[in-house]
Amino acid sequence: MSKRVLVTGSSRGIGRAIALQLSAEGWDIAIHYSVAESEAQSLKGQIATASEVYQADLSDPSKAGSLFDKVISDGPLDAIVNNAGIYRPGSFVDQTDEEFGAQLEETFNVNLASPIALTRKATRYFSERGGGKIVNVASRVGFKGEGGAALYAASKAALINLTRSLAVELAPKNIGVFAIAPGWVNTAMARDGMQERLPAILETLPLGRMASPEDCAHAVSFLLSNGAAYLSGQTIDINGGSYFH
């Protein structure tokens, strides 16, 4: 019987690559999107294995639980990938209180509170089924920090340490918890000014190129495989040798 995985934010970017990779390996995919319905439906059309499409705005963590309930109402689930995330750069000092407060709420809701809500639902469900796996998509800046993106970095650092703590707590329940920490991924090229910054960025990458979404997907594939059966709590760095910790 095929295994089934929920990949949040799977309509584009890293999440889309993860969904395609896992589908190629025989996983059934629960596709999630927030606003990009046409891209999510397009992905469904590219996936050979069984799949359904689910919408939820994860800037509201209360929607995470209903998303999970909808997914398991359509069939058993073996893993979740908390990929959905947002990057909102901004000055820690120069923003107005209103701007800062809105950025704080949105960033932590999408990047941390919703993954926590989904993970709580998943761990209760997996406990009853005898086990499961959870992969969180963090970031290099969760270890390294980044000026002008303090809230994003803080949210990803929290996600990394959530991963470590839950790996210890949930091991007796046969639930593996992992993370990946991408550095520069070429999906970032859509950001304003990135083309001008590219030469300087490449100078910081010993491998001489940004990661592709597929590089990230292969790491997630390994963590969800039987080859990672004795691992839990690890965060795999995907940064081309640009940062060690």
C-alpha positions in Angstrom: 0.0 0.0 0.0 1.3 3.5 -0.9 2.2 5.9 1.9 0.6 9.3 2.1 2.2 12.6 3.0 0.8 16.2 3.5 3.2 18.8 2.0 2.2 22.3 3.0 2.9 25.1 0.6 3.3 22.5 -2.2 1.9 24.6 -5.0 5.3 26.2 -5.8 9.0 26.3 -5.0 10.5 23.9 -2.6 7.2 22.4 -1.6 6.3 21.6 -5.3 9.7 19.9 -5.8 9.1 17.9 -2.6 5.7 16.8 -3.8 7.0 15.8 -7.2 10.0 13.9 -5.8 7.9 11.9 -3.3 5.2 11.2 -5.9 7.9 9.7 -8.2 8.9 7.4 -5.3 5.3 6.2 -5.0 3.9 8.4 -2.2 0.4 9.7 -2.4 0.4 13.5 -2.0 -1.9 15.7 -0.1 -1.3 19.0 -1.9 -1.8 22.2 0.1 -2.0 25.8 -1.0 -2.9 29.1 0.5 -3.8 31.3 -2.5 -2.2 29.7 -5.6 -5.1 27.4 -6.6 -4.3 27.2 -10.3 -0.7 26.2 -9.5 -1.9 23.6 -7.0 -4.3 22.1 -9.6 -1.5 22.2 -12.1 0.7 20.2 -9.8 -2.1 17.6 -9.2 -2.2 17.1 -13.0 1.6 16.3 -13.0 1.4 13.8 -10.2 1.0 10.2 -11.2 0.1 8.9 -7.7 -3.2 9.6 -6.0 -3.6 13.2 -4.8 -6.1 15.7 -3.4 -5.8 19.5 -3.2 -6.5 21.4 0.1 -6.7 25.1 0.8 -5.9 26.7 4.1 -4.5 30.1 5.0 -1.8 29.3 7.5 -1.4 32.9 8.5 -4.3 31.9 10.8 -3.1 29.0 12.9 -6.6 28.0 13.8 -7.0 26.8 10.2 -4.2 24.2 10.6 -6.2 21.8 12.6 -9.1 21.8 10.2 -6.7 21.3 7.3 -5.3 18.2 9.0 -8.8 16.9 9.7 -9.8 17.3 6.1 -6.6 15.4 4.9 -7.1 12.4 7.2 -10.8 12.3 6.4 -9.8 11.4 2.8 -7.4 8.6 3.8 -4.6 7.5 6.2 -1.5 9.7 6.6 2.0 8.6 7.2 4.0 11.9 7.3 3.8 15.6 7.1 6.2 18.2 5.6 5.8 21.6 7.2 7.1 23.5 4.2 4.8 26.6 4.0 6.6 29.7 5.1 7.0 33.4 4.4 10.0 35.7 4.2 9.3 39.3 5.1 12.4 41.4 5.4 12.2 44.6 7.4 14.2 46.9 9.7 13.9 45.9 13.3 14.2 49.6 14.3 12.8 51.7 11.5 9.4 50.1 11.0 6.4 51.7 12.7 5.0 49.8 15.6 2.0 48.9 13.4 4.2 47.6 10.6 6.4 45.6 13.0 3.5 44.1 14.8 1.8 43.0 11.6 5.1 41.4 10.4 5.7 39.7 13.7 2.3 38.2 13.8 2.3 37.0 10.2 5.8 35.6 10.3 5.4 33.6 13.5 1.9 32.4 12.6 2.9 31.0 9.2 6.5 29.9 10.1 6.0 28.5 13.6 2.4 28.6 15.1 0.8 26.7 12.2 3.5 24.1 12.0 3.1 23.6 15.8 -0.7 23.2 15.4 -0.2 20.7 12.5 2.4 18.8 14.4 0.2 18.5 17.6 -2.5 17.1 15.4 -0.1 14.8 13.6 1.6 13.5 16.7 -1.7 12.5 18.3 -2.8 10.8 15.1 0.6 9.1 14.6 0.6 7.9 18.2 -2.6 6.0 17.6 -1.2 4.5 14.3 2.1 3.3 15.7 4.3 6.0 14.3 4.9 8.5 11.6 7.4 11.2 10.4 7.5 15.0 10.4 9.9 17.1 8.4 10.1 20.9 9.0 11.6 23.2 6.4 13.7 25.7 8.3 16.6 27.8 7.0 20.3 28.5 7.3 19.4 31.8 8.9 17.9 29.8 11.8 21.5 29.1 12.8 23.3 32.1 11.2 20.9 35.0 11.6 20.4 37.7 9.0 20.4 41.4 9.3 17.1 42.9 8.1 15.3 39.7 8.6 15.4 39.2 12.3 11.9 37.9 12.7 12.2 35.4 9.9 15.5 34.1 11.4 14.0 33.9 14.9 11.0 31.9 13.6 13.3 29.4 11.8 15.6 29.1 14.9 12.5 28.3 16.9 11.4 25.6 14.3 14.9 24.0 14.5 14.8 23.7 18.3 11.2 22.5 18.2 12.4 19.8 15.9 15.2 18.8 18.4 12.9 18.8 21.4 10.1 16.8 19.8 12.6 14.2 18.5 13.4 13.4 22.1 9.9 13.6 23.4 8.3 11.6 20.6 10.9 8.9 20.0 9.1 6.5 22.4 6.0 6.8 20.2 8.0 5.9 17.0 7.6 9.4 15.6 10.6 10.8 13.8 11.0 14.6 13.6 13.5 16.2 11.3 14.3 19.5 9.5 16.2 20.8 6.5 17.9 24.1 6.5 18.3 25.5 3.0 20.6 28.4 2.3 20.2 30.3 -0.9 17.7 28.5 -3.2 17.2 29.7 -6.7 13.5 30.3 -6.0 14.8 33.5 -4.2 15.6 35.0 -7.6 12.0 36.3 -7.8 12.8 38.8 -5.0 13.4 42.4 -6.0 17.1 43.1 -6.7 18.2 39.5 -6.6 19.7 39.6 -10.1 22.0 42.4 -9.1 23.1 40.6 -5.9 23.7 37.2 -7.6 27.5 37.6 -8.3 28.1 38.6 -4.7 26.0 35.7 -3.4 27.8 33.2 -5.6 31.1 34.3 -4.1 29.9 33.0 -0.7 29.0 29.6 -2.0 31.9 27.1 -2.3 29.9 24.9 -4.7 29.5 28.0 -7.0 25.7 27.8 -7.4 22.5 28.2 -5.4 20.6 25.2 -4.3 17.7 24.0 -6.5 14.4 23.1 -5.1 15.2 19.5 -6.1 18.3 19.6 -3.9 15.9 20.2 -1.0 13.5 17.6 -2.1 16.1 14.9 -2.2 17.0 15.6 1.4 13.4 15.3 2.5 13.0 12.1 0.5 15.9 10.6 2.4 14.5 11.7 5.8 11.2 10.0 5.0 12.8 6.8 3.8 13.7 3.7 5.7 17.3 4.7 5.3 16.7 7.3 8.0 15.0 4.9 10.4 17.5 5.4 13.2 17.7 9.2 12.8 15.6 11.8 14.6 16.2 15.4 15.5 18.7 16.1 12.8 18.6 19.3 10.7 20.2 18.7 7.3 22.1 21.8 6.0 21.6 22.5 2.2 23.9 25.4 1.8 26.7 24.4 -0.6 29.3 24.5 2.2 28.7 28.1 2.9 28.0 27.8 6.7 28.8 25.2 9.4 27.7 25.1 13.0 
